[in-house]
């Protein structure tokens, strides 16, 4: 197996080699453990992510570092592809499990917008990258909500709790009623009031 920390950062050719190794490991695990059954993979998805981390990414550093941004981006694309393939919503927490980052640190980076806090990190691009990843997770949750037939209370709760989404009140429509005049009433019962 190639060394993630040095080989990929120093030579982009290794990314293709690593991608091949990673895809082979994923396909082998899905076949051996889940029998290539998408429903079983969906149910055991976190086991798959943990397997990828433990067998393929165990040399990945466990702290945010600017030099590994291309790897973090690449691994998010792999994670997102797995989520779409196995009908899972992506989350920052499970992505952090995949790459070996502390989800609390990443969430602090996402939600703390002060410049002094962001300055503590090697590269402001890392901060922006995690905000973009969070935005993709949020967008996919919103998309799932929009495309549901009916409602899913758990998904609504997750949207509120994790992404700060709020429900909007339905727009109240006012029924405009026609107010009848004396002439309208008289006309409706056949009385001619024009001479009065």
N, C-alpha and C positions, 0 to 999 in steps of 0.2 A: 504494500500500500504506500502511496506517496505521502510525503510530509506536507500537511495542509499549510502550516505556518510559513514555511520557506519556499517550497516548490511552486505553489500556485501564485503567491505574491510576486515572486521573482521571475516567473516564466508562465505567461498566459496559456501556452500550449498544454500545460499540465491540467488546466481546467477541463479540457476535453477528455483527457485521460481519467481524471477524477470523476467526471460526469458518467463515463462508461462504467467505472467501478461501482459508483453509487447506484446507477440504474440496475446493474446486475444484482447487487445486494438487495435492492428493493424487490425486484422481480422474484428472486429466489425466496425471500422471506414470505412474500404474498402467496407464492405457490406452495411452499412447504408448510406454513402455519395455517393459512386461510383457504387453501385449496383453490386459489384464484376466484373465490366467491366474493363479489363486491359487497354484498350485505355483511358478510363476516368481517371484511376489512373495515367497513364503516363502524361496526360494533367494537372492533379491537384496534381502532385507528391510533390511539395513544400508545399502544404496545408497539406498533410499527414505527412511530416517531422515536420512541425510546430505543428501539433496536437500531435505527439509523444512527442515532447519537452515539450509542455505546460501541457499535462495531465500525462505523465509517468515520465518525467525527471526533473520536476520543482524543485526537491530537489538537483539536481546535481550542484556542485559548478561552478561558472562562471569564474574560473581562472585555469590555468594549475597547477596541483599539482601531485607530484610523487606518492602519495598514491592512486590516482585514475587511474593509468595507466592501470591496468587490465580492468577497466570499459570502458575507452576510446577504448581499443583494442576490447573489446566485442561489443561495440556500433558501431565500424567501421565494424565489421563482419555483424552485423544486417543491417546497412546502405548499405553495398555492396550487400548483398543478396536482399534487396529491389530494388536496382538499376538494378541488373541482371534480377529479376523477372519482372520488369515493363519497361525494355528496356531503361534505363536511364544511362548516363555516370556519374560516381561518380565525385564529385568535393570537394576540401577542403572547399570551402565556404559553401556549403549546409551541409557538415558534421559538420562544426562549428555551423551552425544553429541548428542542431540536438542536439549537446552536450552542447550548450550554451557558446561556446568560441568565443573570438574576432578573426575573420579571419585574421585581419591585424597582430596581434601578432603571430599567427601560421605561416603566410607567412614569417614574419621576421625570425622566428626560422628556417624555411626551407631553405631560400635563403641566410641568413647571416652565413657564414661558419667560422667566426673568433672565436677562442677559448675563448676570453674574453667575447664575446656576449653570447655564449653557457653557460658559467660559471654562468650567472645570473639566471639560472633555477635550480630547486630543483634537477634534475636528468638528466644526459646526455642521459639516455634511452628515456626520453620524447622527446628530440630533435630528436633522431634517429627514434623513432616511427612515428613522423610526417613526417620525410623525407621518410620513407617507405610507409606511406599512400599516400603521394604525388606521389611516384613512381608507386603505383598501379593505381592511377587515370590517370597518364600519359600513362602507359602501355595499359590501356583499351581504351584510346583515339587513340593510335597508332594502336591497334588491329582493332578498328572500321574503321579507315582510310584504313587499308590494305584489309579489307573485303568488302569495298564498291564496287559496280559496278558503274563506273563513278567517279565523284568527287563531293565533298560537300564543297563549298567555305566557309561556316560558320565554319565547322569543321576544315578546314585547318587554318583559321584565329585563331580559339581558340587554336589550337595546337601551333601556332607560339607565340601568345600573352601570354598564360598561362604556357606553358611548354618549351618555347625557341626552339622549333623545327624549322628547316629550310628546305627549299626545295632544293634538289640537282638538278643540271643541268643534263639533259640526256647526256649520253656519246655519243659524236659525233663519228660516224663511218666514216672513210674515204674510199671512193670507190676507190679501186685499179683498175686502167685501164691498160689494156695491151697495151704497146707501140709497134706498128708494125714496124718491120725492113723492109728494102728495099726488102729483100728476101721473107718476109711474103706477102708483097703487090704483088710482081711479081708472087708468087705462087698462090695467090688468083685469079689472072686474067689469069693464065695458061701460063705464060712466064717462060722459063727455064733460070735462071741467073747463073747457076753453071759453064758454060763455059766462062763467061766474065772475 
